[in-house]
Amino acid sequence: MRRVIRSAEFDEFYNLLPSNALIKVKYALNIIADIKVVNTKLAKKAHRYRFLRAAHFSR
């Protein structure tokens, strides 16, 4: 299992999401945290956003 460290910018973004988008973001973060092999498409999409670029994913 990975530990996802979120930035202040991410928390601000996360707290402003509408409920339907929040469900999708929670789902994606759970995939990143729980699954050993993450789809490169998901990783590349997450990397596009500034607040996730510096995020540290550790086991």
Beta strands, then each sheet from edge to edge (+ up, - down):
strand 1: 3-4
strand 2: 57-58
sheet 1: 1+ 2-
end
